[in-house]
């Protein structure tokens, strides 16, 4: 299970250009310990005999990097100090012939690092970079503890494989699974053969939760509209407490108003996200990653060691960056709002109820959010087109007398009765703008038969018609301010 589930997920924005760089070493072969070979490209700045290396391991075709290198380098390979090594994962693209379901990508990463250290153009340090699958494989490589692996920048990734990665609230994320299959992962037979949280998922989870193996500095980068955000926040807290004591205070986290990327124009570090623009968030991930790499690979006196350990973006009317040296930025105080029958969301406590009819053959459409599919938009989108549907109920506050800021996970606590033995409770949290738009902040879902939080086959409990049951829908981690008025 652990081997086959591999790592999620998609590609990222590489930037548009109309020319290609020719790698210094193109389609060269790197030997692995099992006799297989992985294909790689090496980009060396002109006039450089030896330098520190940034390594990228990708399942999405190394050739794309000939169009643009990350971290703001683009085509300007000669105007920066690093040598770049880009390797296709075994079983993908140039390394297709090396496919082996029993191979360990962490061991492959170690062997790649070992090969790099043997090259005359390498000095002595290796940094790793990459989003999604390219981020997850960095944790596998860290697990092998190569002595020259100096630092890492994993983005929108933890590498974790668990039941709730595919079944949010007990509900299969069909679009994401279909996208992974389309990319060649072939996970459907495994995932659909294990629709309950079982020993297979538990083994995969235990083997892919890596905060305690970290022995090098990391800059972990996430986005509030990324489907990995909850895992990333949890992983970061654990890394600050479980990583090797020598580097617990060298674990940095950057979270911006960004999507996962890979299926549209938005990506980690771009200003345009869904239907909104965050101008002061543009290139933040590049500049911080650049400073991080320069500090750890080149010993640059750039003040990185004075950087706050957490940098995160508060969305909403304020749209501003915050910093913290804590390991958790959850709001210290909880506030409560109550649902009323007349559609109000306020401080009054009542014993009212509302009723609606849901038709599973005509579900409410997904409009933006933390999606992962070529068929769906990602990020903040107006939900107003859902108005008028008879299968939703909307609850709205009055004009706010003061700003309301939340950083953490928002929970909807419900009492539910249905005329069927099971149903899904889907929740969207929005900001109602003065012009009438309902901009999505975050959303979640809960399958009622798993309302007790037990997703095993023995833990499911179907409903009896007419009986009332308590359930909670836990929304993903976010940081947002609703402005007064």
Residue pairs with C-beta under 8 A, 6 or more apart in sequence:
1 161
1 190
1 200
1 201
1 203
1 204
2 161
2 203
2 204
2 207
2 208
3 101
3 102
3 103
3 104
4 101
4 187
4 190
5 161
5 187
5 190
5 204
5 208
6 59
6 105
6 133
6 185
7 105
7 132
7 133
7 135
7 136
7 137
7 140
7 157
7 159
7 161
8 132
8 133
8 136
8 157
8 165
8 180
8 228
9 132
9 133
9 156
9 157
9 176
9 179
9 180
9 260
9 262
9 372
10 60
10 132
10 133
10 179
10 183
10 260
10 261
10 262
10 263
10 372
11 60
11 64
11 132
11 261
11 262
12 70
12 131
12 132
12 155
12 261
12 262
12 267
12 268
13 261
13 265
13 266
13 267
13 268
13 269
13 270
14 64
14 65
14 67
14 68
14 70
15 67
15 68
15 74
17 67
17 68
17 74
17 75
19 75
20 66
20 67
21 43
21 66
21 67
21 69
21 75
21 77
22 66
23 41
23 42
23 43
23 66
24 42
24 43
24 44
25 40
25 41
25 42
25 44
26 41
27 39
27 40
27 41
27 94
28 39
28 40
28 41
28 42
29 37
29 38
29 39
29 40
30 37
30 38
30 39
30 40
30 87
30 111
30 112
30 115
31 37
31 111
31 115
32 38
32 90
32 98
32 103
32 107
32 108
32 111
33 107
33 111
34 100
34 103
36 90
36 97
36 98
36 100
36 103
37 95
37 98
38 87
38 88
38 89
38 90
38 94
38 95
38 98
38 108
38 112
39 62
39 87
39 88
39 93
39 94
39 95
40 62
40 85
40 86
40 87
40 88
40 94
40 112
41 62
41 63
41 65
41 66
41 85
41 86
42 83
42 84
42 85
42 86
42 121
43 65
43 69
43 77
43 83
43 84
43 85
43 86
44 51
44 77
44 83
44 121
45 51
45 77
45 78
45 79
45 80
45 81
45 82
45 83
46 77
46 78
47 78
48 81
48 83
48 121
49 121
50 120
50 121
50 122
50 123
51 81
51 82
51 83
51 121
51 122
51 123
52 81
52 82
52 83
52 122
52 123
52 124
52 125
52 126
52 127
52 150
52 297
52 298
53 82
53 83
53 84
53 85
53 116
53 122
53 125
53 126
53 127
54 71
54 82
54 83
54 84
54 85
54 126
54 127
54 128
54 129
54 293
54 297
55 85
55 86
55 87
55 109
55 112
55 113
55 116
55 126
55 127
55 128
55 129
56 62
56 65
56 70
56 84
56 85
56 86
56 87
56 128
56 129
56 130
56 134
57 87
57 89
57 105
57 108
57 109
57 112
57 128
57 130
57 134
57 137
57 138
57 141
58 64
58 65
58 86
58 87
58 88
58 89
58 92
58 130
58 133
58 134
59 88
59 89
59 91
59 92
59 93
59 133
59 183
59 184
60 92
60 93
60 133
60 134
60 183
61 88
61 92
61 93
61 94
62 86
62 87
62 88
62 93
62 94
63 93
63 94
65 84
65 86
68 74
68 75
69 75
69 77
69 84
70 129
70 130
70 286
71 129
71 286
71 289
71 290
71 293
72 283
72 286
72 287
72 290
73 79
73 80
73 84
77 84
81 298
82 127
82 293
82 297
83 121
83 122
85 112
85 116
87 95
87 112
88 94
88 95
88 96
89 95
89 105
89 108
89 133
89 137
90 98
90 99
90 100
90 103
90 105
90 108
91 98
91 99
91 100
92 184
104 140
105 137
105 140
105 141
106 137
106 140
106 141
106 142
106 143
106 144
107 144
109 128
109 137
109 138
109 140
109 141
109 144
109 146
110 141
110 144
110 146
113 126
113 141
113 146
113 148
113 149
114 146
116 122
116 126
116 148
117 124
117 126
117 148
124 148
125 148
125 150
125 296
125 297
126 146
126 148
126 149
126 150
127 150
127 151
127 152
127 153
127 293
127 296
127 297
128 138
128 141
128 149
128 151
128 152
128 153
128 154
129 138
129 152
129 153
129 155
129 289
129 293
130 137
130 138
130 153
130 154
130 155
130 157
131 154
131 155
131 156
131 157
131 221
131 260
131 261
131 268
132 155
132 156
132 157
132 260
132 261
132 262
133 157
134 155
134 157
135 154
135 155
135 156
135 157
135 158
135 159
136 154
136 157
136 158
136 159
137 159
138 152
138 153
138 154
138 157
138 159
139 154
139 157
139 158
139 159
139 210
139 213
139 214
140 159
140 210
141 149
141 152
142 149
142 152
142 210
142 213
142 214
142 215
142 216
143 210
143 213
145 213
145 215
149 216
150 216
150 217
150 296
150 297
151 216
151 217
151 218
151 219
151 292
151 293
151 296
151 297
152 216
152 217
152 218
152 219
153 218
153 219
153 220
153 221
153 289
153 292
153 293
154 218
154 220
154 221
155 220
155 221
155 222
155 268
155 285
156 221
156 222
156 223
156 226
156 228
156 232
156 258
156 260
156 261
156 268
157 228
157 232
158 209
158 210
158 228
158 231
158 232
158 235
159 208
159 210
160 205
160 208
160 209
160 210
160 231
160 235
161 204
161 205
161 207
161 208
162 201
162 204
162 205
162 208
162 209
163 194
163 196
163 197
163 198
163 201
163 205
163 455
164 197
164 455
165 231
166 172
166 173
166 176
166 177
166 191
167 173
167 195
167 197
167 455
168 444
168 445
169 424
169 444
169 445
169 446
169 447
169 450
169 473
169 474
170 446
170 447
170 449
170 450
170 455
171 424
171 445
171 446
171 447
172 191
172 192
172 195
173 227
173 372
175 366
175 371
175 372
175 373
175 375
175 376
176 227
176 371
176 372
176 373
177 187
177 188
177 191
178 373
179 263
179 372
179 373
179 374
180 187
181 187
181 188
182 374
194 200
194 201
196 455
196 456
196 457
196 460
197 454
197 455
197 456
197 459
198 456
198 457
209 235
209 238
210 235
211 235
211 238
211 239
211 241
211 242
211 243
212 238
212 242
212 243
214 239
214 242
214 243
214 244
214 247
214 251
215 243
215 244
215 246
215 247
216 247
217 247
217 250
217 251
217 252
217 292
217 296
218 239
218 250
218 251
218 252
219 252
219 253
219 254
219 288
219 289
219 292
220 232
220 235
220 236
220 239
220 251
220 252
220 253
220 254
221 253
221 254
221 255
221 256
221 268
221 285
221 288
221 289
222 228
222 229
222 232
222 233
222 253
222 254
222 255
222 256
222 258
223 229
223 255
223 256
223 257
223 258
223 259
223 260
223 268
224 255
224 256
224 257
224 258
224 313
224 315
224 442
224 477
224 478
224 479
225 257
225 258
225 259
225 260
225 273
225 274
225 368
225 369
225 370
225 378
225 379
225 380
226 232
226 258
226 259
226 260
226 268
226 370
227 260
227 370
227 371
227 372
228 260
229 255
229 370
229 476
229 477
229 478
230 409
230 476
230 477
232 253
232 255
233 255
233 328
233 477
236 251
236 253
236 310
236 327
237 327
237 328
239 248
239 251
240 248
240 249
240 251
240 309
240 327
241 248
241 327
243 251
249 309
251 309
252 288
252 292
252 307
252 309
252 310
252 311
253 309
253 310
253 311
253 312
254 284
254 285
254 288
254 310
254 311
254 312
255 310
255 311
255 312
255 313
255 479
256 268
256 269
256 278
256 281
256 284
256 285
256 312
256 313
257 273
257 276
257 278
257 281
257 313
257 315
257 319
258 266
258 267
258 268
258 269
258 270
258 273
258 281
258 285
259 266
259 267
259 268
259 273
259 274
259 370
259 378
259 379
260 268
260 370
260 372
260 378
261 267
261 268
261 378
262 372
263 371
263 372
263 373
263 374
263 376
263 378
264 377
264 378
265 272
266 272
266 273
266 274
266 378
266 379
268 285
269 281
269 282
269 283
269 284
269 285
269 286
270 282
271 277
271 278
271 279
271 281
271 282
273 379
273 380
274 368
274 377
274 378
274 379
274 380
274 381
274 440
275 368
275 379
275 380
275 381
275 382
275 439
276 379
276 380
276 439
278 313
278 315
278 319
280 319
280 320
280 321
281 313
281 321
284 311
284 321
288 307
288 311
291 300
291 302
291 304
291 307
292 304
294 300
294 302
294 304
295 302
295 304
295 305
296 304
308 323
308 324
308 325
309 324
309 325
309 326
309 327
310 323
310 324
310 325
310 326
310 327
310 329
311 321
311 322
311 323
312 321
312 322
312 323
312 324
312 329
312 407
312 479
313 319
313 320
313 321
313 322
313 479
314 320
314 321
314 322
314 405
314 407
314 479
314 480
314 481
315 441
315 478
315 479
315 480
315 481
316 405
316 431
316 480
316 481
316 482
316 483
317 403
317 481
317 482
317 483
318 403
318 405
318 481
318 483
322 329
322 479
329 407
329 408
329 479
330 407
330 408
330 409
331 405
331 406
331 407
331 408
335 404
335 406
336 347
337 345
337 346
337 347
337 397
338 345
338 346
338 347
338 348
338 349
338 350
339 345
339 354
339 395
340 346
340 348
340 350
340 352
340 395
341 350
341 352
341 353
341 354
343 393
343 394
343 395
343 396
344 395
344 396
344 397
344 398
345 395
345 396
345 397
346 397
346 398
354 393
356 390
356 391
356 392
356 393
357 390
357 391
358 391
358 423
359 391
362 391
363 391
364 386
364 389
364 391
364 392
364 426
365 386
366 376
367 377
367 381
367 382
367 383
367 385
367 386
367 440
368 376
368 377
368 378
368 379
368 380
368 381
368 440
369 378
369 379
369 381
369 428
369 440
369 442
369 443
370 378
370 442
370 443
370 476
371 377
371 378
372 378
380 439
380 440
380 441
381 439
381 440
382 437
382 438
382 439
382 440
383 428
383 430
383 438
383 439
383 440
384 436
384 437
384 438
386 392
387 394
396 432
399 484
399 485
400 482
400 483
400 484
400 485
401 484
402 484
403 481
403 482
403 483
403 484
404 481
404 482
405 479
405 480
405 481
405 482
406 478
406 479
406 480
406 481
407 478
407 479
407 480
408 477
408 478
409 474
409 475
409 476
409 477
409 478
410 429
410 442
410 475
410 478
411 472
411 473
411 474
411 475
412 427
412 444
412 472
412 473
412 475
413 470
413 472
414 425
414 470
414 471
414 472
414 473
415 468
415 469
415 470
415 471
416 423
416 425
416 448
416 451
416 463
416 468
416 469
416 470
416 471
417 463
417 465
417 466
417 467
417 468
417 469
418 448
418 463
418 465
419 465
419 466
420 463
420 465
421 449
421 462
421 463
421 464
421 465
422 447
422 448
422 449
422 462
422 463
423 447
423 448
423 463
424 445
424 446
424 447
424 448
425 445
425 446
425 448
425 471
425 473
426 443
426 444
426 445
427 443
427 444
427 445
427 473
427 475
428 440
428 442
428 443
429 440
429 441
429 442
429 443
429 475
430 438
430 439
430 440
430 441
431 438
431 439
431 441
431 480
431 482
432 438
433 439
434 485
441 478
441 480
442 475
442 476
442 478
443 475
444 473
444 474
444 475
444 476
445 473
446 471
446 472
446 473
446 474
448 463
448 469
448 471
449 460
449 461
449 462
449 463
450 459
450 460
451 461
451 469
451 470
451 471
451 472
452 459
452 461
454 460
463 469
